[in-house]
């Protein structure tokens, strides 16, 4: 089968990881890149040997025969680019946050559905190998049906130096990081019916919230707590690890700092190291995230090749994005928010 021809739109901070990962994925390659900033276009093009470069997305679609586009821009541009891809019949994988509003996200999903083209959201935390290891334990039945979960990401890592725009938005931690942790909660415990949320801004130099705590009722009957912080100074900086506690009918799962997985269940207690591999182009502590990019892109290629729906399809991601909106609404009102109304 011929190799899939892809283009990367957006050559910013995270896109370099995507370019490295595409080199590692069999069955697809990036043949063109696009960015409005000529300097970023030159840097990424030179680094990865991509000769076909565009500063305008419309020119890219007009000038290339593409099997997919990888959209790695910021959220305000996503709807325009996804709808452009749909108009050209080109499948799209899109960075998170999927869209600035749920209405935009619904329009993007509809545009691709109407055009009959796949749409996947780059919701990369659930693809981290330690998170996949937790899911595998659940699937094994070792701890039985889960009834409680805590998914936690607490850090004082300086994310603003590499992505200064994060300090300027009125929304920060739920939209940028919490969306991942909320998606993990859905991945492990199923869809959510109600969200109660509280937020705080500890760092006075930023515009948005840097602490968020969310209590969720899952349709399965389970309860989860999702807590996120970029204001928590710890003896050992855990960034970018997600810590997980799951209690099931027959046992418990604990993913602790240092990628230590402890499972107490029907077979007794087992402790294992589920550290992600350090890829040749990756660097600590980002290797956890970087390795997951390869997993995402392999999944995308498999789905395009086999005609199956991606696990983090645009339609599925509407449910995660609705959790983000519900969390902000709940933090503002200090009342529980029902998910059904947001998804209609």
C-alpha positions in Angstrom: 0.0 0.0 0.0 1.3 3.5 -0.9 2.5 5.6 1.9 0.1 8.3 3.1 1.0 11.8 2.2 0.5 14.3 5.0 1.1 18.0 5.6 1.7 19.8 8.9 0.0 23.1 9.5 1.7 25.0 12.3 5.4 24.9 13.1 5.4 26.2 16.7 6.5 24.8 20.1 4.9 21.4 20.0 5.0 20.7 16.2 8.7 19.6 16.4 7.6 16.6 18.4 5.0 15.8 15.8 7.6 16.0 13.0 10.0 13.7 14.9 7.2 11.3 15.5 6.1 11.2 11.9 9.6 10.0 11.0 9.1 7.0 13.3 5.6 6.1 12.0 5.5 3.6 9.1 3.0 4.1 6.4 2.9 7.9 6.4 5.2 10.9 5.9 5.0 14.7 5.9 5.5 16.0 2.4 4.7 19.7 3.1 4.5 22.2 5.9 2.6 25.4 6.5 3.0 28.4 8.9 2.3 32.1 8.6 5.7 32.8 10.2 8.4 32.4 7.6 11.1 32.0 10.2 9.4 29.1 11.9 8.7 27.6 8.5 12.3 27.8 7.6 13.6 26.3 10.9 11.3 23.3 10.8 11.7 22.8 7.1 15.4 22.9 7.3 15.5 20.6 10.4 13.4 17.9 8.8 14.3 18.4 5.2 10.9 19.5 4.0 11.2 21.4 0.7 7.5 22.2 0.1 6.6 25.1 2.4 3.6 27.4 2.5 2.6 30.5 4.4 -1.0 30.1 3.5 -3.2 27.1 4.2 -5.4 27.7 1.1 -2.3 27.6 -1.1 -1.3 24.3 0.6 -4.5 22.6 -0.1 -4.5 23.9 -3.7 -0.9 22.9 -4.3 -0.6 19.5 -2.8 -2.3 16.0 -3.1 -2.8 15.1 0.5 -4.1 12.0 2.4 -4.3 14.0 5.7 -3.3 17.2 7.5 -1.9 17.4 11.0 -3.1 20.8 12.4 -0.8 22.0 15.1 -1.9 25.6 15.5 -3.7 27.3 18.4 -7.4 26.8 19.0 -8.8 30.0 17.4 -7.6 28.9 14.0 -8.8 25.3 14.2 -12.3 25.7 12.9 -11.2 27.5 9.7 -8.5 24.9 9.0 -10.6 21.8 9.8 -13.5 23.2 7.6 -11.0 23.9 4.8 -9.7 20.3 5.1 -13.3 19.0 4.9 -14.0 21.1 1.8 -11.0 19.5 0.1 -11.9 16.0 1.3 -8.8 15.7 3.4 -8.9 13.9 6.7 -7.6 16.0 9.6 -5.9 15.3 13.0 -6.2 18.4 15.1 -4.4 19.6 18.2 -6.2 20.3 21.4 -7.9 22.4 22.6 -10.1 21.2 19.8 -11.9 24.6 19.6 -12.4 27.8 21.6 -16.1 27.0 22.0 -18.3 23.9 22.0 -20.3 25.4 19.2 -17.2 25.6 17.0 -16.3 22.1 17.8 -19.8 20.8 16.9 -19.5 22.7 13.6 -16.1 21.1 12.9 -17.4 17.6 13.6 -20.5 18.3 11.3 -18.3 19.6 8.5 -16.1 16.5 8.5 -19.1 14.2 8.8 -20.9 15.9 6.0 -17.8 15.6 3.8 -17.2 12.0 4.9 -13.7 12.6 6.1 -12.2 11.3 9.4 -11.4 13.8 12.1 -9.2 13.0 15.2 -8.2 15.2 18.1 -4.6 15.0 19.4 -5.6 14.3 23.0 -2.2 12.9 23.8 -2.3 12.2 27.6 -4.5 9.1 27.3 -1.9 7.7 24.9 0.9 7.9 27.5 2.2 4.3 28.0 1.7 4.5 31.8 -2.0 5.5 31.3 -2.4 2.7 28.8 -1.0 0.3 31.4 -3.6 1.4 33.9 -6.3 0.8 31.2 -4.9 -2.6 30.5 -5.2 -3.6 34.2 -8.9 -2.4 34.2 -9.5 -4.4 31.1 -8.0 -7.5 32.7 -10.7 -7.6 35.4 -8.0 -7.9 38.1 -9.6 -5.2 40.3 -13.2 -5.6 39.2 -15.5 -2.7 38.3 -14.1 0.6 39.5 -16.3 2.8 41.7 -13.8 5.6 42.6 -11.0 7.4 40.9 -8.6 10.3 41.4 -6.6 11.6 38.5 -4.1 14.2 39.6 -1.6 16.5 37.9 0.2 18.8 40.4 3.4 20.6 39.6 5.3 23.9 39.7 7.0 23.4 36.4 7.5 26.7 34.4 5.3 26.1 31.3 5.2 29.8 30.5 8.8 30.2 29.3 8.2 27.9 26.3 4.6 28.9 25.7 4.3 32.5 26.9 0.7 32.9 25.5 -0.5 30.5 28.3 0.0 33.3 30.8 -2.2 35.8 29.0 -5.5 33.9 28.5 -8.4 34.3 30.9 -8.6 30.5 30.8 -5.5 28.5 31.6 -5.2 25.2 33.5 -8.5 23.6 32.7 -8.4 24.5 29.0 -4.7 23.7 28.5 -4.0 20.8 30.9 -7.2 19.9 32.6 -8.7 18.8 29.3 -6.2 16.0 29.2 -6.8 14.9 32.8 -10.6 15.1 32.2 -10.2 13.0 29.1 -8.2 10.4 31.1 -11.1 10.2 33.6 -13.5 9.5 30.7 -11.1 7.0 29.3 -10.8 5.0 32.6 -14.3 5.5 34.1 -16.6 6.3 31.3 -18.8 9.2 30.4 -19.8 11.9 32.9 -23.2 13.1 33.9 -22.4 15.9 36.4 -19.4 18.1 37.2 -18.8 20.3 40.2 -15.7 22.5 40.0 -13.6 25.0 42.0 -10.7 27.1 40.6 -8.1 29.5 41.9 -5.3 31.7 40.7 -2.2 31.4 42.9 0.3 33.0 40.5 -0.4 36.7 40.3 1.6 37.1 37.1 -0.9 35.2 35.0 -4.4 36.0 33.8 -6.1 32.7 34.2 -6.6 30.0 36.8 -3.6 27.8 37.7 -5.4 25.5 40.2 -8.6 23.5 39.5 -10.5 20.7 41.3 -13.4 18.8 39.7 -15.8 16.3 41.2 -17.5 14.1 38.6 -20.4 11.7 38.6 -19.9 9.0 35.9 -22.8 7.3 34.1 -21.3 4.0 35.2 -22.0 5.0 38.8 -18.4 5.7 39.6 -17.2 9.0 41.2 -13.9 10.7 40.3 -11.9 13.7 41.5 -9.7 15.4 38.9 -7.3 17.9 40.3 -4.8 20.1 38.5 -2.2 22.6 39.7 0.7 24.5 38.3 1.3 26.1 41.8 2.4 23.1 43.8 6.0 23.0 44.8 7.1 19.5 45.6 10.4 18.0 46.9 10.7 16.2 43.6 9.1 17.9 40.6 6.8 15.3 39.0 6.2 17.1 35.7 4.7 15.8 33.4 3.4 12.8 35.3 -0.3 12.1 35.8 -0.9 10.2 39.1 -3.9 7.9 39.3 -5.8 6.1 42.1 -8.6 3.7 41.2 -10.6 1.7 43.6 -12.5 -1.3 42.2 -14.9 -3.9 43.6 -12.0 -6.4 43.9 -8.9 -4.3 44.3 -7.0 -1.1 43.7 -4.7 0.5 41.2 -2.1 3.2 42.1 0.1 4.9 39.5 2.5 6.8 41.7 5.3 9.3 41.0 8.2 7.8 39.2 5.9 5.6 37.1 5.5 3.0 39.8 2.3 1.0 39.2 0.9 -1.0 42.2 -2.0 -3.3 41.6 -3.8 -5.1 44.5 -6.4 -7.4 43.2 -7.6 -11.0 42.8 -4.1 -12.3 42.4 -2.5 -10.4 45.3 -0.3 -7.3 45.0 2.1 -6.6 42.0 4.4 -3.7 41.6 5.9 -2.7 38.3 7.8 0.1 36.6 5.8 1.5 33.7 8.2 4.2 32.7 7.9 5.4 29.1 10.8 4.6 26.8 13.2 7.5 26.0 13.1 7.8 22.3 16.3 8.8 20.5 15.0 12.3 19.7 13.2 12.8 23.1 14.4 14.5 26.2 13.5 14.2 29.9 11.1 15.1 31.4 9.1 15.5 28.1 9.8 11.9 27.0 6.4 10.8 28.4 4.5 13.2 26.2 6.9 12.7 23.2 6.5 9.0 23.2 2.7 9.3 23.2 2.8 11.4 20.1 4.2 8.4 18.2 1.3 6.2 19.6 -1.3 8.8 18.5 0.1 9.0 15.0 0.3 5.3 14.6 -3.3 5.0 15.7 -4.3 7.6 13.2 -2.5 5.9 10.3 -4.1 2.5 11.3 -7.5 4.1 11.3 -7.0 5.8 7.9 -5.6 2.6 6.5 -8.4 0.3 7.9 -11.3 2.7 7.7 -12.0 2.6 11.4 -13.0 5.5 13.7 -10.2 7.0 15.9 -10.5 6.5 19.6 -10.3 10.3 20.1 -12.4 11.2 17.1 -13.9 14.7 16.8 -17.3 13.3 17.9 -15.8 11.6 20.9 -13.8 14.7 21.9 -17.0 16.8 22.1 -17.7 14.9 25.3 -14.3 15.9 26.7 -14.6 19.5 25.5 -18.1 19.6 27.2 -16.4 18.6 30.5 -14.1 21.7 30.1 -17.1 24.0 29.5 -19.0 22.4 32.4 -16.0 22.9 34.7 -15.7 26.6 33.9 -19.5 27.0 34.2 -19.5 25.2 37.6 -16.5 27.2 38.9 -18.3 30.4 38.0 -21.7 29.4 39.5 -20.4 27.2 42.3 -23.2 24.8 41.4 -23.1 21.3 39.8 -23.5 21.3 36.0 -25.3 18.6 34.0 -23.6 17.4 30.8 -26.6 16.5 28.8 -27.6 20.1 28.1 -24.2 21.0 26.8 -24.1 18.1 24.3 -27.5 18.8 22.7 
